[in-house]
Amino acid sequence: PRATKIGVCFSIFTLLFLLLKQLAKDDFEMSHTFSSDDTSHLPARCMDLAIRFHTCQQNTEKKQVVLACHRKWCHSYGHCEPCAGVGDRTLHMLSLVQEALQRCIPVKLDYPLTGIQLVSDAVYHDPLDPFLGNLLHRRSYDVTPRTVDVSSWGDEKAFVHFTPDHYGYIPYDMCLFHILFRPVPILQQEIDYHLGQMGTNNAIGIHFRSGDAASFGYDNKDVRATDIVDSFSKMLACGEKLAERLFPAEEHFTFFLATDNAKAKALARTVDDPRYSIYQTDIRPALYVSLDAERDAWMEVYLLSMMKGLVVNVRPKNYEGKAGRLSMFSVLSKRIGFIDDNDVMECHLD
């Protein structure tokens, strides 16, 4: 009978859909997450906090908080709320995670990632996931209002944007970053490769941020350096001062340069100075604004975090944009690497 055939076809379709959904879930879990039992990448100082965090993740007496960022989907289609750059979004998110941890509230991250993995017990699974949600870039909830009411957390399930309006940081433990994230294996291989190419364990990181307007032509008044040649020269001078202070017995220094400015990268390739060498990746700064560049950004964050010292440029006095005094990219790198304040030099370019 016709009805029987329709029923059989529907059953087959349902089975195929469930199979595809499970395969998609398995693929996601294998490539984008790591087990909460795997602590091989954790700094020793983070072990106790990791135990506390994962214990609270199992707390069934309180409703979970879902922190959302869909930067990977922005300028595309479907559900997307932009959530700032790597530095800003991560530091805001860690503060929110700390809020949840203080109350022992389970926290989940709805955060499509490129380049880094998320610990398994913090992965949010939307009802539309993993097949339809990721395919259509859709979610079953809305975080457009960007509101946050921490006092109500735990009583009912809450969905919160990574960068909610009118929310200030609270002090947070940077171990939370390492508990939540680690590089995907291929990115870790690239990080190890670049560290090996530097040929020293005493490299100084130089993060030269010229700003979105200066580097990418954005109309947002984010200009942190105008004369790139002069500014780059000052960054190198700051690098020398820091290196001489940290390594007084060494006659030759190695700088790792990370910058959003293509001209600065080109200048670095022309430098021929017996006092130091400059190492940089082949990342093109113009790609930073593309959605597929997240992994490159994470690579440079991690590399900067592994330097023995860090030079960062300070926002100029006549700055008219909305950025903070220091690049949050630099701040994130410093905190991930637990770099001491005394090993950081703030470089003034004006």
C-alpha positions as CSV (number, residue, x, y, z in Angstrom):
1,P,0.0,0.0,0.0
2,R,1.0,3.6,-0.7
3,A,0.9,4.5,3.0
4,T,3.2,1.6,3.9
5,K,5.8,2.8,1.3
6,I,5.6,6.3,2.6
7,G,6.1,5.0,6.1
8,V,9.1,2.9,5.1
9,C,10.7,5.9,3.2
10,F,10.1,8.1,6.2
11,S,11.7,5.6,8.5
12,I,14.7,5.2,6.2
13,F,15.1,9.0,6.0
14,T,14.9,9.3,9.8
15,L,17.5,6.6,10.2
16,L,19.8,8.3,7.7
17,F,19.3,11.7,9.3
18,L,20.1,10.3,12.8
19,L,23.1,8.5,11.4
20,L,24.4,11.7,9.7
21,K,23.8,13.6,12.9
22,Q,25.7,11.1,15.0
23,L,28.6,11.1,12.5
24,A,28.7,14.8,12.5
25,K,28.7,14.8,16.3
26,D,31.5,12.3,16.4
27,D,33.6,14.2,13.9
28,F,33.0,17.4,15.9
29,E,34.1,15.8,19.1
30,M,37.2,14.3,17.6
31,S,38.5,17.5,15.9
32,H,37.3,20.3,18.1
33,T,37.4,18.9,21.7
34,F,39.7,17.1,24.1
35,S,38.8,15.0,27.1
36,S,38.5,16.6,30.5
37,D,40.7,13.8,31.8
38,D,43.6,14.9,29.5
39,T,45.7,17.3,31.5
40,S,48.9,16.7,29.7
41,H,49.0,20.3,28.4
42,L,48.2,22.0,31.7
43,P,50.8,24.0,33.6
44,A,51.4,22.5,37.0
45,R,50.0,25.6,38.7
46,C,46.6,25.0,37.1
47,M,46.0,21.4,38.3
48,D,44.0,22.3,41.5
49,L,41.8,24.8,39.7
50,A,41.1,22.2,36.9
51,I,39.9,19.7,39.5
52,R,37.6,22.4,41.0
53,F,36.3,23.5,37.6
54,H,35.5,20.0,36.4
55,T,33.8,19.2,39.7
56,C,31.5,22.2,39.3
57,Q,30.8,21.1,35.7
58,Q,29.1,18.1,37.2
59,N,26.9,20.1,39.6
60,T,23.3,19.1,38.8
61,E,21.8,21.3,41.5
62,K,22.3,24.5,39.4
63,K,21.3,25.3,35.9
64,Q,24.0,25.8,33.4
65,V,25.1,29.0,31.8
66,V,25.8,29.0,28.1
67,L,28.3,31.6,26.8
68,A,27.9,32.3,23.1
69,C,30.2,33.6,20.4
70,H,29.7,32.9,16.7
71,R,32.5,35.0,15.2
72,K,33.3,32.2,12.8
73,W,29.9,32.6,11.2
74,C,29.9,36.4,10.9
75,H,29.6,38.1,7.5
76,S,28.1,34.9,6.3
77,Y,24.5,33.7,6.9
78,G,22.3,32.5,9.7
79,H,22.8,33.2,13.4
80,C,25.7,35.5,14.2
81,E,26.5,38.1,16.8
82,P,30.0,39.6,16.3
83,C,32.1,39.2,19.5
84,A,35.1,41.4,18.9
85,G,38.7,40.3,18.3
86,V,40.5,37.3,19.8
87,G,41.9,39.3,22.8
88,D,38.8,41.2,23.8
89,R,36.4,38.3,23.4
90,T,38.6,35.8,25.3
91,L,39.3,38.1,28.3
92,H,35.6,39.0,28.6
93,M,34.6,35.3,28.4
94,L,37.1,34.2,31.0
95,S,35.7,36.8,33.4
96,L,32.2,35.3,32.8
97,V,33.6,31.8,33.4
98,Q,35.1,33.0,36.7
99,E,31.7,34.4,37.7
100,A,30.2,30.9,37.1
101,L,33.0,29.1,38.9
102,Q,32.7,31.3,42.0
103,R,29.1,30.0,42.3
104,C,30.0,26.4,41.2
105,I,27.6,26.8,38.2
106,P,28.2,24.5,35.2
107,V,29.3,26.6,32.2
108,K,29.1,25.7,28.5
109,L,30.6,27.5,25.5
110,D,28.8,27.7,22.2
111,Y,31.9,28.7,20.3
112,P,32.6,27.5,16.8
113,L,36.4,27.3,16.7
114,T,39.3,27.3,14.3
115,G,42.7,26.3,15.4
116,I,42.0,25.5,19.1
117,Q,40.1,22.8,20.9
118,L,37.6,23.1,23.7
119,V,37.5,20.8,26.7
120,S,34.7,18.2,26.3
121,D,32.7,19.0,29.4
122,A,32.4,22.6,28.5
123,V,31.0,22.0,25.0
124,Y,27.4,23.2,24.4
125,H,25.2,21.0,22.3
126,D,22.3,23.0,20.7
127,P,19.1,21.1,19.8
128,L,19.9,22.0,16.2
129,D,23.4,20.6,16.5
130,P,25.6,19.2,15.2
131,F,24.2,18.8,11.7
132,L,21.5,21.4,11.0
133,G,22.9,24.0,13.4
134,N,26.4,24.0,11.9
135,L,25.1,23.6,8.3
136,L,22.6,26.4,8.5
137,H,24.5,28.5,11.1
138,R,21.5,28.6,13.3
139,R,20.8,28.3,17.0
140,S,17.7,27.7,19.1
141,Y,18.2,30.7,21.3
142,D,18.8,34.4,21.0
143,V,21.6,36.5,22.6
144,T,21.0,39.6,20.6
145,P,20.1,41.8,23.6
146,R,23.6,41.1,25.1
147,T,22.3,41.4,28.6
148,V,23.7,39.7,31.7
149,D,22.2,39.2,35.2
150,V,24.8,37.2,37.1
151,S,22.7,37.2,40.3
152,S,20.1,35.0,38.6
153,W,22.6,32.4,37.3
154,G,22.0,28.9,38.5
155,D,18.3,29.3,39.1
156,E,17.4,28.8,35.4
157,K,19.4,28.1,32.2
158,A,21.0,31.3,30.9
159,F,22.4,32.2,27.5
160,V,24.9,35.0,27.6
161,H,26.9,36.7,24.9
162,F,30.7,36.6,25.2
163,T,30.8,40.5,25.3
164,P,27.6,41.6,27.0
165,D,26.7,45.2,27.3
166,H,27.5,47.1,30.5
167,Y,29.6,44.3,31.9
168,G,32.9,45.0,33.6
169,Y,35.7,42.5,34.2
170,I,36.1,40.7,37.5
171,P,39.5,39.3,38.5
172,Y,39.9,35.8,37.0
173,D,42.5,33.1,37.1
174,M,44.3,32.7,33.7
175,C,44.5,29.0,34.3
176,L,40.9,28.9,33.1
177,F,42.2,29.5,29.6
178,H,44.4,26.5,29.7
179,I,41.7,24.4,31.3
180,L,39.3,25.3,28.6
181,F,41.5,25.4,25.5
182,R,44.5,24.0,23.8
183,P,45.8,24.1,20.2
184,V,44.6,21.5,17.7
185,P,47.5,19.1,17.0
186,I,48.5,20.6,13.6
187,L,48.6,24.1,15.1
188,Q,50.7,22.8,18.0
189,Q,53.1,21.3,15.4
190,E,53.4,24.7,13.7
191,I,54.0,26.5,17.0
192,D,56.7,24.0,17.9
193,Y,58.2,24.4,14.4
194,H,58.4,28.2,14.8
195,L,59.9,28.0,18.2
196,G,62.6,25.7,16.9
197,Q,63.3,28.0,14.0
198,M,64.0,30.8,16.4
199,G,67.0,28.8,17.7
200,T,66.9,30.2,21.2
201,N,64.9,29.9,24.5
202,N,65.5,33.6,25.2
203,A,63.6,35.3,22.4
204,I,61.8,38.6,23.0
205,G,58.3,39.0,21.6
206,I,57.4,42.3,19.9
207,H,53.7,42.9,19.3
208,F,53.4,46.0,17.1
209,R,49.7,47.0,16.8
210,S,49.1,49.9,14.4
211,G,45.3,49.7,14.5
212,D,42.4,48.6,12.3
213,A,42.2,52.0,10.5
214,A,45.9,52.2,9.9
215,S,46.3,48.6,8.8
216,F,43.0,47.6,7.2
217,G,41.4,50.9,6.3
218,Y,38.5,50.5,8.7
219,D,36.6,53.7,9.4
220,N,36.8,53.4,13.2
221,K,39.6,55.9,14.1
222,D,41.7,53.0,15.4
223,V,45.1,54.5,14.6
224,R,47.8,53.6,17.1
225,A,50.8,54.4,14.8
226,T,51.0,56.8,11.9
227,D,54.6,56.9,10.8
228,I,55.2,53.2,10.5
229,V,58.9,53.5,9.8
230,D,59.6,55.6,12.8
231,S,57.2,53.6,15.0
232,F,58.8,50.3,14.0
233,S,62.3,51.7,14.8
234,K,61.1,52.7,18.3
235,M,59.7,49.2,18.8
236,L,63.0,47.7,18.0
237,A,64.8,50.1,20.3
238,C,62.4,49.1,23.1
239,G,63.1,45.5,22.3
240,E,66.9,46.1,22.7
241,K,66.4,47.8,26.0
242,L,64.3,44.9,27.4
243,A,66.7,42.3,26.0
244,E,69.7,44.0,27.5
245,R,68.0,44.1,30.9
246,L,66.8,40.5,30.8
247,F,69.9,39.0,29.2
248,P,72.9,41.2,30.0
249,A,75.4,38.5,29.2
250,E,74.2,37.9,25.7
251,E,75.7,39.8,22.7
252,H,73.0,38.8,20.2
253,F,69.2,38.9,20.7
254,T,66.3,37.3,18.9
255,F,63.0,39.1,18.4
256,F,59.8,37.5,17.4
257,L,57.6,40.1,15.6
258,A,53.9,39.8,15.5
259,T,52.1,42.7,13.8
260,D,48.9,43.7,12.1
261,N,50.9,45.9,9.7
262,A,52.2,44.6,6.3
263,K,54.6,47.5,6.0
264,A,56.2,46.7,9.3
265,K,56.6,43.0,8.3
266,A,58.3,44.2,5.1
267,L,60.6,46.5,7.0
268,A,61.6,43.6,9.3
269,R,62.8,41.6,6.4
270,T,65.2,44.4,5.4
271,V,66.8,44.8,8.8
272,D,70.4,43.8,8.9
273,D,71.8,44.5,12.4
274,P,74.6,42.4,14.1
275,R,73.0,43.0,17.5
276,Y,69.8,41.1,16.8
277,S,67.8,39.0,14.4
278,I,64.0,39.3,13.7
279,Y,61.9,36.2,13.3
280,Q,58.4,36.3,12.0
281,T,55.8,33.9,10.5
282,D,54.6,34.2,6.9
283,I,51.1,35.3,8.0
284,R,49.8,38.2,5.9
285,P,48.2,40.8,8.2
286,A,45.4,41.5,5.6
287,L,44.1,38.0,6.4
288,Y,43.5,38.9,10.0
289,V,40.2,40.4,9.1
290,S,39.1,37.2,7.2
291,L,37.1,34.6,9.0
292,D,39.5,31.8,8.2
293,A,42.4,33.6,9.9
294,E,41.4,32.7,13.5
295,R,44.0,29.9,13.6
296,D,46.8,32.2,12.5
297,A,45.8,34.7,15.2
298,W,45.8,31.9,17.8
299,M,49.2,30.8,16.6
300,E,50.7,34.2,17.2
301,V,49.0,34.6,20.5
302,Y,50.6,31.3,21.7
303,L,54.0,32.2,20.2
304,L,54.0,35.6,22.0
305,S,53.0,33.9,25.2
306,M,56.1,31.7,25.1
307,M,58.6,34.5,24.8
308,K,60.8,35.4,27.7
309,G,59.9,39.0,27.5
310,L,57.3,41.1,25.7
311,V,57.3,44.6,24.0
312,V,53.9,46.2,23.4
313,N,53.1,49.6,22.1
314,V,50.9,52.0,24.1
315,R,47.9,53.8,22.7
316,P,49.1,57.3,21.6
317,K,48.0,60.4,23.6
318,N,45.9,61.8,20.7
319,Y,44.1,58.5,20.1
320,E,40.4,58.9,19.1
321,G,39.3,55.3,18.8
322,K,37.7,53.0,21.3
323,A,40.6,50.6,22.0
324,G,42.1,50.3,25.4
325,R,45.6,51.5,26.5
326,L,47.2,48.3,25.4
327,S,46.1,45.8,22.7
328,M,44.1,43.0,24.3
329,F,45.9,40.7,21.9
330,S,49.1,41.5,23.8
331,V,47.4,41.3,27.2
332,L,46.0,37.9,26.4
333,S,49.4,36.6,25.3
334,K,51.0,38.0,28.4
335,R,48.5,36.4,30.7
336,I,48.4,33.0,28.9
337,G,52.2,32.8,29.3
338,F,52.1,34.0,32.9
339,I,54.7,36.6,31.8
340,D,55.8,38.7,34.8
341,D,55.1,42.5,34.7
342,N,58.8,43.1,35.0
343,D,59.4,41.2,31.7
344,V,57.0,43.4,29.7
345,M,58.1,46.8,28.3
346,E,55.4,49.3,27.2
347,C,56.7,51.2,24.3
348,H,55.5,54.8,23.6
349,L,55.5,55.7,20.0
350,D,54.5,59.4,20.3
